[in-house]
Amino acid sequence: MPELPEVETTCAGIRPHIEKRFIKSLEIREHRLRWPIEKNLADKLLNKQVLSVTRRGKYALIHFSTGTLAIHLGMSGSLRVLEKSTPPQKHDHVDIQFKNGLVLRFRDPRRFGAILWLGEKPEEHPLLEHLGPEPLSEDFNAETFYQCLKKRKQSIKQFIMNASVVVGVGNIYANEALFAAGIRPRRAAGSLSRKQAERLVQEIKTVLSRAIEQGGSTLKDFEKPDGKPGYFVQSLKVYGRGDEPCFQCGQALKVLQINKRATFYCSKCQK
């Protein structure tokens, strides 16, 4: 599913095309997403100017003077900026058309995504108010992370995937960061030393930053706004490589389930 780098890539892709633009119309072909799209959404968007496009966790946020529209890509969603003459395909559920003739098109084959109006204080919305710090911000640092994980018995992989601890560290990047830090995913979070916590924080930042630079980690359902795939998938060290040789030691990588999520690791390189 699209994770933080994919959403960041999406925001960067659509931002120059829709910021400062005025909305001309809204076409909803399918209201039934993860949560139904509210029927009066057009009333809140028509003739409004996009002030900015930002990201919070895995939500793309489109800001207006009257409130904020949040878009979640779910398991298979994508946003693309197209000419209004581009015919919609089967899973193209929503078009936001701008007065300059461009259309922001939301596509979601599995319909696990969402389009929600958050109002004038998006940070106070129930979906956002309890989110932890952004992983690439200074608020996510070794000291606060170490204090937070003390005495925690759950696995360190589950811990860093908890959005109240740090946002946007999805399954792919949790696997990759733990491998880079040399930490087994099943280890109890509270068993990490201060030095290990510091290294894990740094590797989370490094892995996510590299993925953003390379355009996100492309799964079979995800495309960037320009329609081209990302390339970080070529750099994955463990994710999706169960039973294949570790790039560091050559030993076959292990695969297991943690909280119903596929988890890949090297039993020799990760302790």
C-alpha positions in Angstrom: 0.0 0.0 0.0 1.2 3.6 -0.5 3.2 4.6 2.5 4.7 7.9 3.6 7.3 8.2 0.8 4.6 7.5 -1.8 2.3 10.1 -0.3 5.1 12.6 -0.1 5.9 11.9 -3.7 2.3 12.3 -4.6 2.1 15.7 -2.9 5.2 16.9 -4.6 3.8 15.8 -7.9 0.5 17.5 -7.7 1.5 20.6 -5.8 2.9 22.8 -8.6 -0.2 22.1 -10.8 -3.0 22.8 -8.3 -1.6 25.4 -5.8 -3.2 28.8 -6.2 -5.7 27.3 -8.7 -9.5 27.7 -8.4 -11.9 24.7 -8.5 -14.5 24.8 -11.2 -16.3 21.5 -10.6 -16.4 18.2 -8.7 -17.4 14.9 -10.2 -17.9 12.0 -7.9 -18.5 8.7 -9.8 -18.3 6.5 -6.6 -19.2 7.8 -3.1 -18.5 4.4 -1.5 -14.9 4.6 -0.4 -13.5 3.6 3.1 -15.9 6.2 4.4 -18.7 7.6 2.1 -17.8 10.9 0.5 -20.2 13.5 1.9 -22.9 14.5 -0.6 -22.4 18.3 -0.2 -18.6 18.3 -0.7 -19.0 20.2 -3.9 -20.6 23.1 -2.0 -17.4 23.4 0.1 -15.0 23.2 -2.9 -16.5 25.1 -5.8 -14.8 28.4 -6.7 -12.4 27.9 -3.8 -8.6 28.5 -4.3 -6.1 25.9 -3.2 -3.7 27.7 -0.8 -1.2 24.8 -0.3 -0.7 21.1 -0.4 0.9 19.4 2.6 1.2 15.9 4.1 0.5 14.6 7.6 1.3 11.0 8.1 -0.2 9.2 5.1 -2.8 11.9 4.4 -2.4 14.4 1.6 -3.9 17.7 2.8 -5.3 20.3 0.4 -5.7 23.6 2.2 -8.3 26.3 1.5 -9.2 29.5 3.4 -12.4 27.7 4.6 -10.9 24.4 5.6 -8.9 21.4 4.5 -9.6 18.4 2.3 -7.8 15.2 3.3 -7.1 12.4 0.9 -5.9 8.9 2.0 -4.7 6.6 -0.8 -5.7 3.4 1.1 -4.3 0.2 -0.3 -4.2 1.0 -4.0 -5.1 4.7 -4.5 -3.4 7.3 -6.6 -3.7 11.0 -7.6 -2.9 12.2 -11.0 -3.1 15.6 -12.7 -4.6 15.3 -16.2 -6.1 17.3 -19.0 -9.9 17.4 -18.5 -10.3 15.7 -21.9 -8.6 12.5 -20.5 -11.4 9.9 -20.3 -11.8 8.3 -16.9 -11.1 4.6 -16.5 -13.0 2.0 -14.5 -11.6 2.8 -11.0 -11.3 6.6 -11.4 -13.8 7.6 -8.8 -13.4 11.4 -8.3 -12.4 14.3 -10.5 -11.6 17.8 -9.1 -11.6 20.1 -12.1 -9.8 23.4 -12.0 -10.5 26.6 -14.0 -7.3 26.2 -15.9 -8.6 23.0 -17.5 -6.6 20.5 -15.4 -8.2 17.7 -13.4 -7.0 16.1 -10.2 -8.2 12.5 -10.5 -8.5 10.0 -7.7 -8.2 6.4 -8.7 -8.7 3.5 -6.2 -9.4 0.0 -7.4 -9.9 -1.4 -3.9 -11.8 1.6 -2.6 -10.0 1.6 0.8 -9.0 5.2 0.3 -10.8 8.2 1.6 -11.7 11.8 0.7 -12.7 13.8 3.8 -13.5 17.4 4.6 -11.6 18.2 7.9 -12.8 21.8 8.4 -10.8 24.8 9.5 -8.7 23.0 12.2 -7.5 19.8 10.6 -5.0 19.1 13.4 -8.0 18.7 15.8 -9.8 16.2 13.6 -10.0 12.7 15.2 -8.0 11.2 12.4 -5.1 13.6 13.0 -5.1 14.8 16.5 -3.4 11.7 18.1 -0.7 11.3 15.5 2.9 11.2 16.6 5.8 13.2 15.3 6.7 13.2 11.6 9.7 10.9 11.2 11.8 13.4 9.2 11.2 16.2 11.7 13.3 17.2 14.7 10.5 16.2 17.0 11.4 12.6 16.2 14.7 12.2 17.8 16.8 9.6 19.7 16.2 10.9 23.2 12.4 11.2 23.1 12.2 7.9 21.2 14.3 6.1 23.8 12.2 7.5 26.7 9.0 6.4 24.9 10.0 2.8 24.3 11.2 2.1 27.8 9.5 -0.9 29.4 7.5 -1.5 26.3 7.0 -5.3 25.8 5.5 -5.2 22.3 7.9 -6.0 19.3 10.0 -3.1 18.1 8.5 -3.5 14.6 4.9 -3.0 16.0 6.2 -0.1 18.1 7.6 1.9 15.2 4.6 1.2 13.1 2.3 2.7 15.8 1.2 6.1 14.4 1.0 7.6 17.9 4.7 6.9 18.3 5.9 8.1 14.9 3.8 8.6 11.8 4.2 7.0 8.4 6.6 4.1 9.1 4.7 1.4 7.2 5.5 -2.2 6.8 8.1 -1.9 4.0 10.1 0.8 5.7 9.9 -0.8 9.1 11.5 -3.9 7.7 14.2 -2.0 5.9 15.0 0.3 8.8 15.3 -2.5 11.3 17.6 -4.4 9.0 19.8 -1.3 8.5 19.9 -0.8 12.3 20.8 -4.5 12.9 17.8 -5.1 15.1 15.5 -8.1 15.0 11.8 -7.1 14.4 10.5 -9.4 17.2 12.7 -7.9 19.9 10.8 -6.2 22.7 10.9 -2.5 22.2 11.9 -1.9 25.8 15.0 -4.1 25.4 16.8 -1.6 23.1 19.7 0.3 24.4 20.0 4.0 24.1 22.6 3.5 21.3 20.4 1.1 19.5 17.4 3.5 19.7 19.6 6.3 18.4 20.7 4.2 15.4 17.1 3.1 14.6 15.9 6.7 14.6 18.7 7.5 12.2 18.0 4.6 9.9 14.2 5.4 9.8 15.1 8.9 8.7 17.7 7.6 6.1 15.4 4.9 4.6 12.4 7.2 4.3 14.5 10.1 2.9 16.1 7.8 0.3 12.7 6.4 -0.7 11.3 9.9 -1.2 14.3 10.9 -3.3 13.9 7.8 -5.5 10.2 8.3 -5.9 8.6 6.0 -3.4 8.5 2.2 -3.2 6.3 0.9 -6.0 3.9 -1.9 -5.3 1.9 -3.4 -8.2 -1.0 -1.0 -7.5 0.9 2.3 -7.1 1.9 4.9 -9.6 3.3 8.4 -9.1 1.2 11.3 -10.3 3.1 11.4 -13.6 2.2 7.8 -14.2 5.7 6.5 -13.8 6.7 4.0 -11.1 9.1 4.8 -8.2 12.5 3.2 -8.0 13.2 2.5 -4.3 11.9 -1.0 -4.8 15.2 -1.7 -6.5 17.0 -0.9 -3.3 15.1 -3.0 -0.9 17.4 -5.1 1.2 15.0 -7.4 2.9 11.3 -6.7 2.2 9.8 -9.3 -0.2 13.0 -11.3 -0.2 12.2 -14.2 2.1 14.5 -17.2 1.6 16.8 -15.1 -0.6 20.4 -14.5 0.4 21.2 -11.6 2.7 23.1 -8.9 0.8 25.5 -8.5 3.8 26.2 -12.1 4.9 24.7 -14.4 2.3 22.5 -16.3 4.7 18.9 -17.0 3.7 16.5 -14.3 4.9 13.7 -15.3 7.3 10.1 -14.4 6.9 7.4 -14.5 9.6 4.2 -12.7 10.6 4.1 -10.0 13.2 0.6 -8.6 13.8 -0.5 -10.2 10.5 2.1 -8.3 8.5 4.8 -10.0 6.5 8.2 -9.5 8.2 11.6 -10.1 6.7 14.9 -10.2 8.5 18.4 -11.8 8.7 18.9 -13.9 11.8 22.7 -13.4 11.5 22.9 -9.6 10.9 20.0 -8.6 13.2 20.2 -9.2 16.9 
